[in-house]
Structures are given as structure tokens and as C-alpha cells.
Amino acid sequence: MLKMLNKKNIILVVFAVALAVVLLWMAMPLRILSVRSKLLLVEIAKTQEQRQQGLQNRTLLKKNRGMLFVFKEEAFHSFWMKDTYLPLDIAFIDSNHRIVDIQQMIPLDTRLRYKPVKAAKYALEVNAGWMEGNNIQVNEKVFFWSGPLPAK
């Protein structure tokens, strides 16, 4: 009986953990963006905590996925690659939804800081090579499919 109870408990714990993971994933704010008719499904980082976490400790970012960092105001927001294992492209986007700068980010290099050449309200991180591979350039318009999210 004790062995059965332990197996039942283990099954319940595994089920509860799996359910929690699914619910967290479903609660994650996602948006569709397009640049030059290329679609991206992006996670939204609009709180200070979400922006600080970013894509740290991830080992995979699926094709045509990314993270959009949303700030309260345009500024020279700085990024680094602490605990970020993925090589990334970053596009800095102004309040008119135009790309003002694109840079390539080196994984785990904490010496470098990535700042836009012009003030930006948003930053879009995607897999390295996505920007060049899709011929995305400075001054391209980024379309937020259901409107931009205000920062918290």
C-alpha cells in the first residue's frame, strides 16, 4: 500500500508541475510583429524584472521568435549578455516604430554594452543572423499587430 501511495504522490507531483509549466507558458504575454512582411512571435518584457531577466539562461530560441523589450520612454537603453547563451541580433526601435540601430550581440560577454546610436523606446532581440537573413535594415518600419504595450 505504501508503494502505491508513493507512486500516486509522484504522479500527482509530476502532473502538478507539468500543469504549472503549461499555465505559466500560456500566461506569458506574446505578440506578433512584422518587419518587411516577415512575421515574428515575440515575448514581451515590459516590467523591470522581465527586462532584467530577458533571454538569460535560455539555450534555445525557436525560428522566427524573439523578445520585445518595452520601455516607458525613448532613451539610450543599454543591454548586455550576462548569462545569455544565445548569439543574438538586437534592433533598437523608436516611438514611431522605426528601427534606429541594429547590432550583433556576443553570448556571455559581459564586457560589452549594447546601446543604440539614437534613442529607442523598444528593443527587439532575435536569433543571430535573422536581421541580415531577412534583409532588415535601419529605418525599417516595425508593425505591432495589436498595438504596442505600455511599459510598467
Stockholm file with secondary structure:
# STOCKHOLM 1.0

chainA/1-152         MLKMLNKKNIILVVFAVALAVVLLWMAMPLRILSVRSKLLLVEIAKTQEQRQQGLQNRTLLKKNRGMLFVFKEEAFHSFWMKDTYLPLDIAFIDSNHRIVDIQQMIPLDTRLRYKPVKAAKYALEVNAGWMEGNNIQVNEKVFFWSGPLPAK
#=GR chainA/1-152 SS CHHHHHHHHHHHHHHHHHHHHHHHHHHSCEEEEEETTEEEEEEEECSHHHHHHTTTTCSCCCTTEEEEEEEEEEECCCBCCTTCCSCEEEEEECTTSBEEEEEEECTTCCSCCBCCSSCEEEEEEEETTHHHHTTCCTTCBEEETTCCCCCC
#=GC SS_cons         CHHHHHHHHHHHHHHHHHHHHHHHHHHSCEEEEEETTEEEEEEEECSHHHHHHTTTTCSCCCTTEEEEEEEEEEECCCBCCTTCCSCEEEEEECTTSBEEEEEEECTTCCSCCBCCSSCEEEEEEEETTHHHHTTCCTTCBEEETTCCCCCC
//
